[in-house]
Amino acid sequence: MSANNPMEQFAIKTLHPLSVSGYDVSFTNSALWMLIALGVVAVFMVVGTIKPQLVPGRWQAALEYVYDFVVGVVDENVGPKGKTYVPLIFSIFVFVLACNLLGLIPWVGSFTPTSHIAVTLALALIVFSIVVIVGLVKHGLHFFTFFWPKGMAWPLALFIMPIEVVSFLVRPFTLAIRLFANMTAGHVLLKVFGTFVVSLGSFGALPYVFGAVPLAVNVALSALELLIALIQAYVFALLASIYLNDAINLH
């Protein structure tokens, strides 16, 4: 791909070829940046908890703020029964956030794992599987009454139940596509306007004049993309909490 191609930044590159039983499990740039994201999260957790103080320092305060934020999301959407699942939602939130933010680092060949549907779908399927398992463990076969709203008449159930089943089964796909699409679109825009800065900056006798507008737009888009990275991590954690609520509390 051309260096000016806005889709080039999403290319999966093999860093270490590896095959297991005929399956390609090569170590790629996507896997590398997911490991880096895990490392960043681990450092954040260790530094924030290694010496807990009554009056927290900056790292401890940041960690406590993020944790309290996730607790608030779970408590608001699941209720008291959701406290058991705070570590799960917290892990999802900080990992997605780390992946989103690392992809915004310039000049180091950074890669955004969450800009690939395979990664976001894997995360969404993990959430979906946990939701189904929790629902079945807590309620047994009664969990399937989730597809049968209370007070529904039998004739109406013939139309409503298939809709409820389909809407439940598409949840992991909508969850994955939402995150993937937002991260991909934002990075494409940044790349396009970055190319404009270089192209127009070398145009004519007044390069700074022609390059100033796309540069200003790119700075604004970078700030917007930072906000989107935060919001999308929040939305992913929020929807995971809502789905857990459905499994724990049913209708």
N, C-alpha and C positions, 0 to 999 in steps of 0.2 A: 504493500500500500504506500501511497504518497505521504510524505510528512505533513502535507497540508490537508489530507483527508481527515475530516472530523471523526470518522469512525475508526481510524487507525489506533486511537487510544484504547479501544475496547478489545483489541486483538489478543487472543490467548497465545502466549509464547512458552514453548517448552524449555525449561531450564535444566532439567535432568530427565532424560528418557527412562521409562520404567514400565515393564510389562509383567503382569501376574496372570498366569493361566490363559494367556492369549488376550487379556484385557489391558488396554492402555491406561495406566494409572500414573502417568508421568507427572513429575513435580513442575508446576507451571507458575507464571507470575501471579496468577490469581491466588493459588495456594500460598505463595510466599507472602503476599500482602494480607491474607487472612491470618497467617501465623504472626505477622508483625502486629496486626490488630489485637490478637490475643496477648502478645507481649506487652503492648501499651496498656491494655486493661489490667494485666497482672501487675505491672509496675505501679499503676494508679492505685490499685487495691493495697499493695504491700506498703507503699510509701504513706498512704493515708491511714494505715492501721498499725504500723510497726511500733509506734510510740504514742498510743492514745493519751490525750490530755483532757483535763476538765475544761480548759479553755483551748479549743482546737486551733491548730495552726492552719495555714492556707490549704494544704493538701487534705488534711482531715476534715476541714470545713467543706471543701468541695465534694469529698466523698460522701459525707453525711447529707449534704444538700441533694445530691443525685439519688441517694438511697431513700431519703424522706420523700422525694418527688415520686419515685416509683411506688413507695408504700401508699402514698396518697391516691395514685392512679388505681391501684389494686383495691384499696379500701372503698373507693367511690364506686367502682364498677362491679366488684364481687361481694363486698361486705366482709364481716368478721371471719367468715369461713375461708376467705382468700389469703389469709396471712401465711398459710403453709406454702403458698406458691409465689410469694414475693421474691425468693432467690431466683426462681425460673424467669420471671418477668424482668428482674433486674439484670440478669445475665444476657437476655435477649436484647434489652435496651442498650446496654453499654457496648455490646459487640457490634450491633448494627450501627450505632453512633460512631464507633471507632472506624469501622469500614468506610462509612460515608465521609468522615472528616479527613482520613488519610489520603483519600483520592483527590483532595483539594490542594495538597502540598505541591507547589511548583518546583520545577528544575531537578527533581530527583528521580524522574521516571516513575512517579507514583501510579498506582492502579486502584480502581474502585471495584472491589469484588461484588458489591451490591448493584452494579450496573449490568450484571449478567443474570438472566432469568434462572439459570441453573442453580445459582447460589441462593437467590431469594426464594425460589420454589422449595429448595431443600430446607431452608429455615421455616417456611410456612408449613411444610409437611410435618416437620418435627412438632410444631405447635398443634397442628390438627390431630396428629396421632396421640399426643398427650391429652388433648381435650376428650377424644373418644375413649381412651383408656380410663381417664378419671371418671367420666360419665358412667361407664360400665361397672367400674369398681364400686362406685358410691351407690348406684341405683340398680345395678343388674339389668334385667330386661326391661325394667320400668323406664330406663333411659330412652327407649324408643317412643315413649309417650310425648317426647319433645316434638315429634312430627304430627302430634294430634292435639291441637289447641283445645283447652277445656270448653265444654259446652257445644262442641261442633256436632252438627247433625250428620247422620250417616251419608245421605246423598251428597252433601257438600264436601265430605271427607274425600270422596273419589276425585275431586278436583284440587283440593287444598293440599292433601298429603304429598302427591307427586311434586308439587311446587316447593313444599317445605324440604323434601329430601334433596331435590336438585339444588336449592339455594344453600343447603348445608354442605353438599359435596363440592360446590364451586368455591367455597370459602378459601381454601389454600391457594387457589389460582388467582383470585382477586387480590388476596393479601400479597402474593408474590409479584403480580403485575404492577400493582400500585407503586411499590418501592422501586422495582426495576425501571419502570417507565419514567418516574420522576428523576431518578439519578442519571439515567441516560440522556434525557432531554436537556437537563441543566448542563451537563458536560459538553454536549454537542454545541450548545449556544456559546459557551465559554471558548471553545476551540475556534468556532466560526469568527467571533468578534476578535479573538486574538490574532487570527490571520489577517483580518481587516486592518488591525493596528500596524502590522508589518508592511502590508501591501500599500496602504494609503500613506504611511509614514515615509515611504521612499518615492512618493509621487510628487512631481512638480517642484517648484522653487521654494515652496513653504511646507516642508514635510511635517513640521510640528503642528501646523494648523490642520492639515488633512488627517493626521493621525490622532489628534486630540479627542475628537468625538468618539470614535470606536474605543479608544483607551478608557474614556470616562464611562462608556457603557459597560465595558468589561469589568471595571472596578465595581460598578453597581451590581452587575450580574454575579460577581464573586461574592459580594455581601449577601445577595439573594440566595445563592447556592448554599452558602453557609447556613442560612436560616432554614432552607429546605432540608438540608442534611439533619438538622436538629428536629424539625417537625416530622420528617418521615420516620425517624427512630421512635419518636413519641407515638405516632399513629400506629406503627407496627406493634409496640408494646400495649397501646390502648386497645386495639382490636383483639390481641391475644388475651387480654384481661376480660373483654366482653365475651369472647368465646368460652373462656373458662367459667364465667358466670352462668352461661347457658348449660354447661355440663354439670355444674355443682348445684345450682338452684332450680334448674329446669324452668318451666313456665310458671 
